[in-house]
Amino acid sequence: AHAALNAIQTVRQAGGTARYFGVNLTDAEAVRRAIDAVRGAAGHIDVLLHAAGLDRSHPLEKKEAAEFNLVFDVKADGIFYLLRAIGDMPLGSVVMFSSIAGRFGNAGQTDYSSANDLLCKIASYLRGARPETRAIAIDWTAWQGIGMASRGSIPKIMAMAGIAMLTPEAGVPWIRRELTGGSGRGEILVAESLGELLREWDSSGGIDNSSSVTREAGLMIGEVTSFDQQGQIGRAHV
């Protein structure tokens, strides 16, 4: 609540008008009412930031279904309900807060990782579905001093894993730079050292070599032998 108040005051001090709605993003009707209020007041949206997120890190076999759904739905259902409520109202840009966990995975975060990866896929999907709207999904590394990763022992765990945390001073301006100066759409990775996340746990990257033969025009031309975290493909010619 304090952070929201600070944001409202900052907008007003800059000469803008701030309207605040407390909305549960997993409540489709509540989202619709909020967007209808925006539609009535302005008739368009210049930038939509979808930054909602929850983390309840547990191994999948120890995670209750309701907990999985809570973590997954606030991101996945949240963006779906927002876009459905917006409908054909003009929408300039969408910025979705994803995570390095969505790009590389992370222990105990199956729900969180899959929800963030879905945001990246939606950003790609919107290129065709709403070509007039610029859609960006930012894979943030852990933030230092603010956000979920700043609590408890998580910063120490990050340091032990060799994952550098992002300062607000470096991270906050990134969104504006991408919107005003960046030329891309889709998925954007914002991180420094990723430490253990780049470790290869499987020599082939999980590729089943027995079924990875590629063919062209009916002729066998090679075999995929590995696929690593950097997207590098290993091939054996046969």
C-alpha positions as a printed Julia matrix, in Angstrom:
238×3 Matrix{Float64}:
   0.0     0.0     0.0
   2.88    2.35    0.79
   4.51    1.64   -2.58
   1.2     2.29   -4.35
   0.78    5.6    -2.5
   4.31    6.66   -3.45
   3.58    5.85   -7.11
   0.35    7.86   -7.05
   2.06   10.85   -5.48
   4.92   10.69   -7.99
   2.47   10.71  -10.9
   0.6    13.69   -9.45
   3.81   15.61   -8.76
   4.73   15.13  -12.43
   1.42   16.69  -13.47
  -0.46   13.48  -14.23
  -3.71   12.04  -12.93
  -3.56    8.78  -10.97
  -6.49    6.42  -10.47
  -6.02    3.41   -8.22
  -8.02    0.17   -8.42
  -7.45   -2.73   -6.02
  -8.16   -5.77   -8.19
  -7.69   -9.53   -7.84
  -6.34  -10.48  -11.27
  -7.79  -13.99  -10.98
 -11.3   -12.46  -10.75
 -12.42  -11.97  -14.35
 -15.38   -9.74  -13.44
 -13.28   -7.47  -11.23
 -10.72   -7.08  -14.03
 -13.49   -6.27  -16.51
 -14.91   -3.55  -14.25
 -11.49   -1.92  -13.84
 -10.81   -1.94  -17.59
 -14.3    -0.58  -18.28
 -13.47    2.34  -15.97
 -10.31    2.97  -18.02
 -12.31    2.72  -21.23
 -14.8     5.28  -19.97
 -12.13    7.69  -18.73
  -9.63    7.51  -21.59
 -10.81    5.17  -24.34
  -7.33    3.79  -24.92
  -4.27    2.36  -23.15
  -0.77    3.5   -24.07
   1.17    1.0   -21.93
  -0.08   -2.0   -19.99
   2.38   -3.4   -17.44
   1.55   -6.85  -16.13
   3.83   -7.24  -13.1
   1.76   -9.48  -10.83
   3.46  -12.5    -9.31
   3.61  -14.88   -6.38
   6.19  -17.45   -5.38
   5.67  -20.51   -3.21
   8.79  -22.58   -3.79
   8.35  -26.29   -3.09
   9.23  -29.46   -4.98
   6.34  -30.32   -7.28
   5.49  -33.54   -5.46
   5.06  -31.57   -2.22
   2.99  -28.75   -3.69
  -0.76  -28.69   -3.21
  -2.82  -28.19   -6.38
  -4.43  -25.05   -4.96
  -0.99  -23.54   -4.3
   0.2   -24.4    -7.81
  -2.92  -22.8    -9.28
  -2.51  -19.64   -7.2
   1.06  -19.07   -8.39
   0.29  -19.94  -12.01
  -3.08  -18.2   -12.33
  -2.13  -14.71  -11.15
   0.2   -14.44  -14.14
  -1.56  -16.61  -16.74
  -5.22  -15.87  -16.0
  -4.28  -12.3   -15.12
  -2.96  -11.44  -18.58
  -5.78  -13.39  -20.25
  -8.49  -11.53  -18.34
  -6.8    -8.19  -19.0
  -6.5    -8.73  -22.75
 -10.03  -10.11  -22.98
 -11.44   -7.11  -21.12
  -9.43   -4.68  -23.27
 -10.82   -6.29  -26.43
 -10.56   -3.94  -29.4
  -9.72   -0.86  -27.33
  -6.51    0.74  -28.71
  -3.48   -0.67  -26.86
  -0.04    0.76  -27.58
   2.28   -1.58  -25.71
   2.17   -4.52  -23.32
   5.09   -5.15  -20.96
   4.89   -8.45  -19.08
   7.2    -9.16  -16.18
   8.65  -12.62  -16.71
  11.68  -14.11  -14.96
  14.93  -15.9   -15.54
  13.09  -18.82  -13.91
  10.83  -18.86  -16.95
  13.8   -18.93  -19.32
  16.1   -21.35  -17.49
  13.86  -23.04  -14.9
  14.53  -23.17  -11.18
  14.29  -25.76   -8.43
  10.95  -25.75   -6.61
   9.39  -23.3    -9.07
   7.63  -25.43  -11.67
   4.46  -23.35  -11.44
   6.26  -20.01  -11.37
   8.61  -21.0   -14.22
   5.82  -22.28  -16.47
   3.66  -19.19  -15.86
   6.52  -16.86  -16.77
   7.37  -18.88  -19.87
   3.71  -18.62  -20.9
   3.97  -14.81  -20.73
   6.88  -15.0   -23.18
   4.83  -17.14  -25.54
   1.91  -14.7   -25.3
   4.26  -11.84  -26.2
   5.23  -13.78  -29.31
   1.6   -14.64  -30.09
   0.55  -10.99  -29.93
   2.77  -10.17  -32.91
   0.15  -11.77  -35.12
  -2.96  -11.33  -33.0
  -2.41   -7.61  -32.33
   0.27   -6.39  -34.76
  -0.5    -2.79  -33.83
   0.47   -3.52  -30.2
   4.09   -3.86  -29.18
   4.4    -6.78  -26.77
   7.48   -7.38  -24.59
   8.13  -10.02  -21.95
  11.13   -9.18  -19.76
  12.95  -12.07  -18.11
  14.16  -10.27  -15.0
  16.87  -11.65  -12.8
  16.31  -11.37   -9.04
  15.93   -7.8    -7.78
  18.07   -6.46   -4.96
  16.31   -4.71   -2.09
  12.78   -4.97   -3.54
  10.51   -7.77   -4.69
  10.14  -11.43   -3.79
  13.82  -12.35   -4.04
  14.91   -9.71   -1.53
  13.28  -11.49    1.42
  14.74  -13.81    4.02
  17.7   -15.94    3.01
  17.09  -15.7    -0.74
  19.87  -13.11   -1.42
  22.36  -15.42    0.32
  21.16  -18.39   -1.73
  21.51  -16.31   -4.9
  25.08  -15.39   -4.0
  25.94  -19.04   -3.33
  24.5   -19.97   -6.73
  26.54  -17.24   -8.46
  23.46  -15.32   -9.59
  23.92  -11.53   -9.59
  20.96   -9.5    -8.32
  19.67   -6.42  -10.13
  19.63   -3.05   -8.38
  16.47   -0.94   -8.81
  18.63    1.9   -10.14
  19.74   -0.32  -13.03
  16.48   -2.18  -13.57
  13.72    0.41  -13.36
  14.91    2.56  -16.35
  15.12   -0.59  -18.49
  11.41   -0.58  -19.27
  11.44    2.96  -20.59
  14.54    2.28  -22.67
  12.91   -0.73  -24.29
   9.7     1.15  -25.0
  11.35    4.27  -26.37
  14.62    3.05  -27.86
  14.36   -0.69  -28.31
  13.32   -2.06  -31.67
  12.45   -5.6   -30.67
   9.38   -7.46  -29.53
   8.97  -10.74  -27.71
  11.29  -12.01  -24.99
  14.07   -9.88  -23.47
  16.57  -11.2   -20.91
  17.83   -8.74  -18.28
  20.55  -10.28  -16.12
  24.24  -10.26  -15.34
  25.87  -13.43  -13.97
  23.48  -16.39  -14.05
  25.74  -18.86  -12.25
  24.12  -22.23  -11.64
  21.26  -21.52  -14.03
  23.65  -22.01  -16.96
  24.92  -25.33  -15.66
  24.22  -28.24  -18.0
  22.68  -31.07  -15.97
  22.46  -33.48  -18.89
  25.2   -34.15  -21.44
  22.7   -34.06  -24.29
  20.39  -31.41  -22.85
  17.69  -34.05  -22.45
  17.6   -34.93  -26.16
  16.48  -38.49  -26.91
  19.07  -39.36  -29.53
  17.18  -42.45  -30.59
  14.47  -40.3   -32.19
  16.38  -37.2   -33.24
  17.37  -38.11  -36.79
  16.49  -35.29  -39.19
  15.48  -35.85  -42.77
  15.2   -33.67  -45.84
  13.45  -34.71  -49.06
  13.39  -38.26  -47.76
  17.17  -38.41  -47.23
  18.8   -38.78  -43.81
  21.21  -35.85  -43.42
  22.19  -35.86  -39.76
  21.4   -36.56  -36.14
  20.83  -34.03  -33.34
  23.03  -35.11  -30.45
  22.55  -32.28  -27.94
  20.81  -28.98  -27.22
  22.3   -26.73  -24.54
  21.1   -23.76  -22.47
  22.44  -21.32  -25.05
  20.44  -22.89  -27.86
  23.5   -24.5   -29.4
  22.66  -27.67  -31.31
  25.1   -30.57  -31.62
  24.85  -32.68  -34.77
  26.41  -35.87  -36.02
  26.45  -36.37  -39.79
  25.56  -39.84  -40.94
